[in-house]
Amino acid sequence: MDLSFATIDPDTMRHRATGCTAFAMNLSEGKFWFVENSLTRLMPDPLTGAGMISIPDTPPEKFGSFVQGLRSCPSYGLHNPLRNSARYLMLGLVCGRAATVLADPDIAQFFARLIQRVMPKSLPQCRGEVEVTRDFLYNFAGDNPRFHFGRGFSTPGNHAGQESNGYHWPFGPVVVIAPFNFPLEIPALQLVGALLTGNRPLLKADSKVSIVAEQFVRLLIACGLPAHDVDLIHCSGEHMGAFIDAAKQHIALCQFTGSSEVGASLMRELEGRVKLEDSGFNSKIIGRDVTDDVLEYVAWQCDQDAYAAAGQKCSAQSLLFVHEKAAGLYDAMQNRARTRQLTDLTNGPLLSVTNEYMETHIAAILKLSGTYILWGGKRLKGHTIPKEYGAFEPTAIFVPLRRLALPDHFDLVTKELFGPLQIITTYGDQHVEVLLSILERIKPRLTTAIVSNDHGFVNTMLGHTTNGTTYAGLGARTTGAPQNHWFGPCGPCAAGIGTPEAIRETWTAHREIIFDTIPPMRTAAPLTQT
């Protein structure tokens, strides 16, 4: 095991070289550097509240080198299909080496444990991030970068010597803003996607977990990525907003993963130069053919989708439609929910909402006629989670279908909390049109699942929905962003993740070059007199 790239011991959260409290460093102009102590924040351990890691809150007066990094990249990128094409192979080698490193069990454990320290969730969930990142890197090793992103297409022209050629063209200087809930997977996949296509990215991850992104960048550099090809900034959201304002004339594209509100603000600030993977109030429809033989599996998957990582996933199951013939699912789901606990982190702290916020939202819903708590609804007890973070039981609220369909409280009931809360309702065959009308009004639309093998029903649901990532069949889910399929919303500003198609859609623009090398010979028609 070679952990020479790593600066943090995830078990003690001490700096490996100095033995002092773990601290993070910015990267710009090819060098890692400190921010003075007065400009750092001591992030608390999410499980105990004790100071755990010192994170810079890089202020505006320190933005200069980052702005210069954006300015240093031309609009045609660090490479493109017609320039510096050797970089495709270089980055393929970096991906191959990095994937091999992440395949080492000790290094995989290092990242999984570091993820768990800053974003507490079960170890299988943390290992899943590492495995997806490793497999993603394997997918783009060797010649695959130029096969996927350097290869274009040509079309014959109107005459000899003319043809048009389409290319996947980089944007140049770009920004990646990543959330807290997937400390490794999201920043890693978007960062590498930006690099593979010829862009020069500035990476900003949520400060609560940004040390994980830093360790991954250090790994890439150890595997051969030129340190000047990427910048990394640690700062608060407020200061990042100030940076966007100061540098916006140099930002060709910003890829943002996070809340719809912040995404909308970025769209205004950057005049639309944004690709979004924003949050979603994600639905799942349980069909009438979910019978006893598959009930336990479906209940397990529903529990995973709603409550894994304490519901802190942009694809978490938020709204569950249960056919009246599958009502036995409720008891099975409740039994699953009761097994979640802090001791194994199958339930954990909420890093973006407080208990008071959860309770206020639940109380508002329960004022609506016919609503009631199916299970949960209370704070966790007997823990040391700091009060700035929430700690809540897995919770389900029943809302009658007709009440859900009414416009008066629709925004309240379909508000995403980023916590362990889902809305459940029951429908019958006669209510399909009502169900579809509800789905049509939910925005934004990230994932949905149609849990049925009734092809007619599935086709009706698929034909009337626009979720970017949709699962269908008795094994359907809402969560999971593996590297083997597109993951992202569906829309004009959608950012995808994971696949060659997702990278091309997010990180390249189409460029058409028409070669016209042989001028067409034109013979003037003779003049005639009448």
Stockholm file with secondary structure:
# STOCKHOLM 1.0

chainA/1-530         MDLSFATIDPDTMRHRATGCTAFAMNLSEGKFWFVENSLTRLMPDPLTGAGMISIPDTPPEKFGSFVQGLRSCPSYGLHNPLRNSARYLMLGLVCGRAATVLADPDIAQFFARLIQRVMPKSLPQCRGEVEVTRDFLYNFAGDNPRFHFGRGFSTPGNHAGQESNGYHWPFGPVVVIAPFNFPLEIPALQLVGALLTGNRPLLKADSKVSIVAEQFVRLLIACGLPAHDVDLIHCSGEHMGAFIDAAKQHIALCQFTGSSEVGASLMRELEGRVKLEDSGFNSKIIGRDVTDDVLEYVAWQCDQDAYAAAGQKCSAQSLLFVHEKAAGLYDAMQNRARTRQLTDLTNGPLLSVTNEYMETHIAAILKLSGTYILWGGKRLKGHTIPKEYGAFEPTAIFVPLRRLALPDHFDLVTKELFGPLQIITTYGDQHVEVLLSILERIKPRLTTAIVSNDHGFVNTMLGHTTNGTTYAGLGARTTGAPQNHWFGPCGPCAAGIGTPEAIRETWTAHREIIFDTIPPMRTAAPLTQT
#=GR chainA/1-530 SS CCCTTCCEETTTTEETTTCSBEECCEEETTEEECCCGGGEEEEECTTTCCEEEEEECCCGGGCHHHHHHHHTSCTTCSCBTTBCTHHHHHHHHHHHHHHHHHTSHHHHHHHHHHHHHHSCCCHHHHHHHHHHHHHHHHHTSTTHHIIIIICCEEEECSSTTEEEEEEEEECSEEEEEECSSSTTHHHHHHHHHHHHTTCEEEEEECTTTHHHHHHHHHHHHHTTCCGGGCEECCCCHHHHHHHHHHHGGGCSEEEEEECHHHHHHHHHHTTTCEEEEECCCEEEEECTTCCHHHHHHHHHHHHHHHHGGGGCSTTCEEEEEEEGGGTTHHHHHHHHHHTCCTTTTSSCCBSSCCHHHHHHHHHHHHTSTTCEEEECCSBCCSCCCCTTSBCBCCEEEECCHHHHHCSTTHHHHTCCCSSSEEEEEEECGGGHHHHHHHHHHCCSCCEEEEECCCHHHHHHHHHTCCCSEEEESTTCCSCCCCTTSCBSCCSTTBCCBSSHHHHHHHHEEEEEEEEECSCCCCCCCCCCCC
#=GC SS_cons         CCCTTCCEETTTTEETTTCSBEECCEEETTEEECCCGGGEEEEECTTTCCEEEEEECCCGGGCHHHHHHHHTSCTTCSCBTTBCTHHHHHHHHHHHHHHHHHTSHHHHHHHHHHHHHHSCCCHHHHHHHHHHHHHHHHHTSTTHHIIIIICCEEEECSSTTEEEEEEEEECSEEEEEECSSSTTHHHHHHHHHHHHTTCEEEEEECTTTHHHHHHHHHHHHHTTCCGGGCEECCCCHHHHHHHHHHHGGGCSEEEEEECHHHHHHHHHHTTTCEEEEECCCEEEEECTTCCHHHHHHHHHHHHHHHHGGGGCSTTCEEEEEEEGGGTTHHHHHHHHHHTCCTTTTSSCCBSSCCHHHHHHHHHHHHTSTTCEEEECCSBCCSCCCCTTSBCBCCEEEECCHHHHHCSTTHHHHTCCCSSSEEEEEEECGGGHHHHHHHHHHCCSCCEEEEECCCHHHHHHHHHTCCCSEEEESTTCCSCCCCTTSCBSCCSTTBCCBSSHHHHHHHHEEEEEEEEECSCCCCCCCCCCCC
//
